[in-house]
Amino acid sequence: MQATSVRYHVRPMDLGDISQVMEIEQESFLNMWPATAFKRDIQHNHLARYLVVAEQRQDAEEAVAPLPEREPRVVPMPPPGMGRWLSELKRLFGGEEEGEVETSREPIVGFVGVWLMPDEAHIVTIAVRESHRGRGIGELLLIAAIELATLDDREVVTLEVRASNQAAQALYEKYGFRKVDVRHRYYSDNQEDAVIMATDSIRSASYQALCQRLRQEHRERCGHYDLDFN
Ligand SMILES: CC(C)(COP(=O)(O)OP(=O)(O)OC[C@H]1O[C@@H](n2cnc3c(N)ncnc32)[C@H](O)[C@@H]1OP(=O)(O)O)[C@@H](O)C(=O)NCCC(=O)NCCS
């Protein structure tokens, strides 16, 4: 039998990932974001960066060879002459050109959204496919978000988390986030409090050293990954 290895690839979310991202949203959050919110942010919000973790499977024999090119999904095109008319109609009514989005075929197992504000990077969402939790993917997403904030020269990373979400809080605390405030009854679905968490300066030598140690431990435990922000 041929051995199969898995390598994780962190890369920017594109429109073709959104259907899989919505599956993860559904199993992760009480209050789902609509697909249009992701689309709008990806296309128009210059502060927002969304990253996904894609799972790349390689048979042992292929492991040294480059991965084959993804076959593009064949998208049915409108009859000649109708294309421009349809696009114009969609543009007028504010719709998106759904048919032209190529759906990604590689499995997406998690995502993170970061807004790069003037002084801080704010993590707006982070989630891992339920079947893949507990394997270091949430940690990989947080590593990537902090790396993005560092490269973009932000001072601190902040986020909000439900008071009851112990798993997420443990993840953030591991990466030096501290509870700095509470927004009472912040979540409208169950009136739950939001805990505001923030890092110390991510540029400080002590924070860089913490991240370096944690990244090293993560690599030893979960293997190598590819990090690609463009
Ligand atoms: C929170 C979440 C992203 C963690 O992802 P994950 O891939 O399961 O987490 P990892 O395997 O990378 O774990 C990393 C660290 O997180 C913490 N952690 C993760 N799951 C935990 C759990 N069930 N209980 C306690 N701590 C947990 C631990 O500190 C762990 O480090 P350790 O392995 O050294 O103990 C995931 O549970 C999830 O998607 N939850 C639903 C969505 C959500 O709540 N998002 C957060 C919104 S603020």
The ligand as an SDF file (V2000), in Angstrom:
LIG
                    3D

 48 50  0  0  0  0  0  0  0  0999 V2000
  -10.6970   27.2080   18.8910 C   0  0  0  0  0  0  0  0  0  0  0  0
  -10.2400   26.3500   17.7010 C   0  0  0  0  0  0  0  0  0  0  0  0
   -9.9600   27.2860   16.5200 C   0  0  0  0  0  0  0  0  0  0  0  0
   -8.9520   25.5950   18.0990 C   0  0  0  0  0  0  0  0  0  0  0  0
   -8.4860   24.8980   16.9730 O   0  0  0  0  0  0  0  0  0  0  0  0
   -7.7560   23.4630   17.0590 P   0  0  0  0  0  0  0  0  0  0  0  0
   -7.1640   23.1850   15.7390 O   0  0  0  0  0  0  0  0  0  0  0  0
   -8.6770   22.4670   17.6180 O   0  0  0  0  0  0  0  0  0  0  0  0
   -6.6330   23.7850   18.1580 O   0  0  0  0  0  0  0  0  0  0  0  0
   -5.1460   23.1770   18.2050 P   0  0  0  0  0  0  0  0  0  0  0  0
   -5.2040   21.7140   18.0180 O   0  0  0  0  0  0  0  0  0  0  0  0
   -4.2710   23.9610   17.3120 O   0  0  0  0  0  0  0  0  0  0  0  0
   -4.7590   23.4770   19.7270 O   0  0  0  0  0  0  0  0  0  0  0  0
   -3.8910   24.5320   20.0820 C   0  0  0  0  0  0  0  0  0  0  0  0
   -4.1010   24.9400   21.5190 C   0  0  0  0  0  0  0  0  0  0  0  0
   -5.4360   25.3900   21.7140 O   0  0  0  0  0  0  0  0  0  0  0  0
   -5.8990   24.9930   23.0100 C   0  0  0  0  0  0  0  0  0  0  0  0
   -7.0240   24.0530   22.8240 N   0  0  0  0  0  0  0  0  0  0  0  0
   -7.5050   23.5830   21.6610 C   0  0  0  0  0  0  0  0  0  0  0  0
   -8.5860   22.8050   21.8840 N   0  0  0  0  0  0  0  0  0  0  0  0
   -8.7800   22.7930   23.2220 C   0  0  0  0  0  0  0  0  0  0  0  0
   -9.7440   22.1920   24.0620 C   0  0  0  0  0  0  0  0  0  0  0  0
  -10.7360   21.4300   23.5670 N   0  0  0  0  0  0  0  0  0  0  0  0
   -9.6620   22.4070   25.3980 N   0  0  0  0  0  0  0  0  0  0  0  0
   -8.7060   23.1790   25.9150 C   0  0  0  0  0  0  0  0  0  0  0  0
   -7.7300   23.7820   25.1640 N   0  0  0  0  0  0  0  0  0  0  0  0
   -7.7940   23.5930   23.8360 C   0  0  0  0  0  0  0  0  0  0  0  0
   -4.7190   24.3330   23.7050 C   0  0  0  0  0  0  0  0  0  0  0  0
   -4.0060   25.3630   24.3640 O   0  0  0  0  0  0  0  0  0  0  0  0
   -3.9120   23.8220   22.5150 C   0  0  0  0  0  0  0  0  0  0  0  0
   -2.5380   23.7290   22.7990 O   0  0  0  0  0  0  0  0  0  0  0  0
   -1.9350   22.3200   23.3610 P   0  0  0  0  0  0  0  0  0  0  0  0
   -2.1400   21.3410   22.2450 O   0  0  0  0  0  0  0  0  0  0  0  0
   -0.5100   22.6470   23.6050 O   0  0  0  0  0  0  0  0  0  0  0  0
   -2.7400   21.9810   24.5880 O   0  0  0  0  0  0  0  0  0  0  0  0
  -11.3230   25.2880   17.3460 C   0  0  0  0  0  0  0  0  0  0  0  0
  -11.7090   24.6140   18.5160 O   0  0  0  0  0  0  0  0  0  0  0  0
  -12.5660   25.8400   16.6650 C   0  0  0  0  0  0  0  0  0  0  0  0
  -12.6100   26.0080   15.4530 O   0  0  0  0  0  0  0  0  0  0  0  0
  -13.5960   26.1260   17.4610 N   0  0  0  0  0  0  0  0  0  0  0  0
  -14.8710   26.6450   16.9050 C   0  0  0  0  0  0  0  0  0  0  0  0
  -14.7380   28.0710   16.4390 C   0  0  0  0  0  0  0  0  0  0  0  0
  -14.2770   28.9830   17.5560 C   0  0  0  0  0  0  0  0  0  0  0  0
  -14.6760   28.8520   18.7060 O   0  0  0  0  0  0  0  0  0  0  0  0
  -13.4370   29.9590   17.1860 N   0  0  0  0  0  0  0  0  0  0  0  0
  -12.9210   30.9350   18.1080 C   0  0  0  0  0  0  0  0  0  0  0  0
  -13.7170   32.1690   18.0440 C   0  0  0  0  0  0  0  0  0  0  0  0
  -13.0610   33.4310   19.1150 S   0  0  0  0  0  0  0  0  0  0  0  0
  1  2  1  0
  2  3  1  0
  2  4  1  0
  2 36  1  0
  4  5  1  0
  5  6  1  0
  6  7  2  0
  6  8  1  0
  6  9  1  0
  9 10  1  0
 10 11  2  0
 10 12  1  0
 10 13  1  0
 13 14  1  0
 14 15  1  0
 15 16  1  0
 15 30  1  0
 16 17  1  0
 17 18  1  0
 17 28  1  0
 18 19  1  0
 18 27  1  0
 19 20  2  0
 20 21  1  0
 21 22  1  0
 21 27  2  0
 22 23  1  0
 22 24  2  0
 24 25  1  0
 25 26  2  0
 26 27  1  0
 28 29  1  0
 28 30  1  0
 30 31  1  0
 31 32  1  0
 32 33  2  0
 32 34  1  0
 32 35  1  0
 36 37  1  0
 36 38  1  0
 38 39  2  0
 38 40  1  0
 40 41  1  0
 41 42  1  0
 42 43  1  0
 43 44  2  0
 43 45  1  0
 45 46  1  0
 46 47  1  0
 47 48  1  0
M  END
$$$$
